[in-house]
Amino acid sequence: MPAADCAALTLVLRDIPVNRVRSVRRLSDARLLQWTAVPALPEVHRGAVDPRGELVIAMTEDDAAGLCPVFAVDLAPPQARLSTRRLTP
């Protein structure tokens, strides 16, 4: 197989809550893809609980082939915010 046929590609998604990414998959066959999450430095420096940043998805040319490949990014739900209100019986 020529090297060009298995060249690595990346897809970068920005402004993603990077700590909540659980998986990335190609929808056509549900195959899991490798990914790396990179929080934005300003978010890290200000101590953001749910920092946003870039999600870098690694894929092959086969993953990106087709008329319109579709990918799913599974995110965990945001942390429940604790109420400061006192509940009375």
C-alpha positions, -999 to 999 in steps of 0.1 A, spaced: 0 0 0 15 34 -10 23 57 19 -2 83 5 -31 58 9 -25 56 47 -16 92 54 -27 105 87 -52 134 88 -65 155 117 -98 172 123 -97 200 148 -129 211 166 -126 244 186 -145 257 216 -153 222 229 -156 215 267 -125 193 266 -127 177 300 -161 162 291 -151 144 259 -157 107 264 -153 93 228 -152 101 192 -166 77 165 -173 76 128 -211 72 125 -211 51 94 -196 21 112 -194 33 148 -156 29 148 -138 47 176 -112 73 166 -82 85 186 -84 120 199 -65 145 220 -81 173 240 -61 206 244 -76 231 268 -72 268 259 -45 284 281 -67 314 291 -93 290 304 -67 270 324 -51 302 338 -84 316 351 -91 282 367 -122 273 346 -140 243 360 -152 232 325 -125 246 302 -130 248 265 -104 242 240 -95 222 209 -104 185 202 -79 170 177 -92 139 161 -68 116 143 -80 97 113 -70 81 80 -80 91 45 -105 62 46 -121 77 77 -126 110 58 -136 93 25 -172 95 11 -196 122 2 -200 136 37 -184 117 66 -202 122 99 -185 120 133 -200 118 167 -184 134 198 -198 120 230 -197 144 259 -204 138 295 -231 160 310 -220 192 327 -215 189 364 -247 195 383 -246 229 399 -251 228 437 -279 250 450 -271 273 478 -308 274 487 -317 255 519 -345 230 514 -370 228 543 -392 198 549 
